[in-house]
């Protein structure tokens, strides 16, 4: 099964077989987790003074995680 960035992070059972999902995408969820970790490490967060740069890095990390998960053997 391939993980797509726009897959729902928390699909409800009644919506799994339908194309409509609501809530966060997996990409948004992974980026949020990256942001949480980055901000929890104050030494690292202080090195990135630009909020836009922090956000960009979190999206890059999320995309890298999705790509790595898709490379894993099942």
PyMOL commands that set and color helices and strands:
alter all, ss='L'
color gray80, all
select helices_A, chain A and resi 13-15+26-40+42-47+51-71
alter helices_A, ss='H'
color red, helices_A
deselect
rebuild
show_as cartoon
